[in-house]
Amino acid sequence: MKKTNEVNHDYRFGDHGPKDLMRTQEYDLGVVVLKPNQEFKKHHHAYASETFFTLSGEIHMYVNDELEVLKAGDVLKCDPKEDHYVVNRGRVDWKAIFIKSPPIDGDSVYTE
């Protein structure tokens, strides 16, 4: 068994970005926050799929240059090698749970 709490972990960029919560042999799990006008550069994962479950806010996610607007309750999965670019065009923070599987260090390939 593994147990943790979000308050015991830090965001990668201070008060936003990914916050890794748990790593197993099967997946990486965490939360991500993007504040208004923040973005993640276009990238894909060579071997891992990445799934996002939006908890709050709204995000514009471009998957292979096709726009998907994610709102609270929406789930979106990016398969390996699918480019994705994320930008918060709203007025409130976007917060989501992410799961990457399998968990491979250095799997991100930035395409722009």
JOTA-V432615 format. One record per pair of residues at least 24 apart in sequence whose C-alpha atoms are under 7 Angstrom apart, sorted by sequence separation. I is the first residue (numbers start at 1). GAP is how many residues later the second one is. D is the distance in whole Angstrom. If there is no record, write none. Layout:
# JOTA-V432615
i | gap | d
I | GAP | D
I | GAP | D
This chain:
# JOTA-V432615
i | gap | d
52 | 24 | 5
61 | 24 | 6
62 | 24 | 6
51 | 25 | 6
52 | 25 | 6
61 | 25 | 4
51 | 26 | 4
60 | 26 | 6
61 | 26 | 7
50 | 27 | 6
51 | 27 | 6
59 | 27 | 7
60 | 27 | 5
50 | 28 | 5
59 | 28 | 6
60 | 28 | 6
49 | 29 | 6
50 | 29 | 7
59 | 29 | 5
60 | 29 | 7
49 | 30 | 4
58 | 30 | 7
59 | 30 | 7
49 | 31 | 5
48 | 32 | 5
58 | 32 | 6
47 | 33 | 5
46 | 34 | 6
45 | 35 | 5
46 | 35 | 5
57 | 35 | 6
59 | 35 | 6
44 | 36 | 7
45 | 36 | 5
57 | 36 | 6
58 | 36 | 6
44 | 37 | 5
57 | 37 | 4
44 | 38 | 5
56 | 38 | 6
57 | 38 | 6
44 | 39 | 4
56 | 39 | 5
43 | 40 | 5
44 | 40 | 6
55 | 40 | 6
56 | 40 | 7
42 | 41 | 6
43 | 41 | 6
54 | 41 | 6
55 | 41 | 5
42 | 42 | 5
43 | 42 | 7
54 | 42 | 4
42 | 43 | 4
53 | 43 | 5
54 | 43 | 7
41 | 44 | 6
52 | 44 | 6
53 | 44 | 5
40 | 45 | 6
52 | 45 | 6
53 | 45 | 7
40 | 46 | 5
52 | 46 | 5
39 | 47 | 5
40 | 47 | 7
51 | 47 | 5
52 | 47 | 7
39 | 48 | 4
50 | 48 | 7
51 | 48 | 5
38 | 49 | 6
39 | 49 | 6
50 | 49 | 6
51 | 49 | 7
37 | 50 | 7
38 | 50 | 6
50 | 50 | 4
37 | 51 | 5
49 | 51 | 6
50 | 51 | 7
36 | 52 | 5
37 | 52 | 6
48 | 52 | 6
49 | 52 | 5
35 | 53 | 7
36 | 53 | 6
48 | 53 | 5
34 | 54 | 6
36 | 54 | 6
48 | 54 | 5
36 | 55 | 5
48 | 55 | 7
36 | 56 | 6
35 | 57 | 7
36 | 57 | 6
35 | 58 | 4
34 | 59 | 6
35 | 59 | 6
33 | 60 | 7
34 | 60 | 5
47 | 60 | 7
33 | 61 | 5
34 | 61 | 7
46 | 61 | 6
33 | 62 | 5
45 | 62 | 5
46 | 62 | 7
32 | 63 | 6
33 | 63 | 7
45 | 63 | 5
46 | 63 | 7
31 | 64 | 7
32 | 64 | 5
44 | 64 | 6
45 | 64 | 6
31 | 65 | 6
32 | 65 | 6
43 | 65 | 6
44 | 65 | 5
31 | 66 | 4
43 | 66 | 5
44 | 66 | 7
30 | 67 | 6
31 | 67 | 6
43 | 67 | 4
30 | 68 | 5
42 | 68 | 6
43 | 68 | 5
29 | 69 | 6
30 | 69 | 7
42 | 69 | 6
29 | 70 | 5
42 | 70 | 6
28 | 71 | 6
29 | 71 | 7
41 | 71 | 7
27 | 72 | 6
28 | 72 | 5
27 | 73 | 5
28 | 73 | 6
27 | 74 | 4
26 | 75 | 6
27 | 75 | 5
28 | 75 | 5
26 | 76 | 5
27 | 76 | 5
26 | 77 | 7
25 | 78 | 7
